[in-house]
Structures are given as structure tokens and as C-alpha cells.
Amino acid sequence: MKILKQLLIDHLQRQGIAPDHVSSFLKALRSLIQTNPGIEPAIVNQKLCQLGWDEVSIDYHFLQMALACLEDDFKNNEAPNAEQNINSSF
């Protein structure tokens, strides 16, 4: 799963998100997905623009990767003594 998370981060940086803003962007994306798990990429993009993330465009594949990472983090956090890492906030 670490490779998938790194792919997400690399994709964001290629779209212009500065490395020090990736965490903030991922928190915003996480919030949108948790609020509406079945959200469509077009709606995600619209809401992200409203939050000031104009430079990023989310497609179906990116959204599916993000969902997989969120599910993995949720499962890991449910396990006893789950170890936290830098990307677990995503």
C-alpha cells in the first residue's frame, strides 16, 4: 500500500501541488470522501476548487486509488497497536 500512496503523492506533485501542501490537500480530499463515499470525480473537483485547490484535477482512477488508501488506513487504525506513519493521516 505504501507504493500506492507514493503514486498518489507523485501524481499530485506533477499537477503542481507543492510537497509541503500535499498533506493538506490529502486531508481535504479525505474529508470530501468521508462526507460522501460515492462522490463522483467531477463533484470532487468542483468542491476542491471551492476550497482553493484549483490546480488539481481528480479523475476516476485517482479517486479509486485514494479510496483504497483510505480503506487501508481505516483497517490499520482498527487493528490493536496500529503503527502510525506519515501518510496515515491521509
ABEGO torsion letter per residue (X at the ends): XAAAAAAAAAAAAAAGBBAAAAAAAAAAAAAAAAABAABBAAAAAAAAAAAGBAABBBBAAAAAAAAAAAAAAAAAAABBGBBBBAAAAX
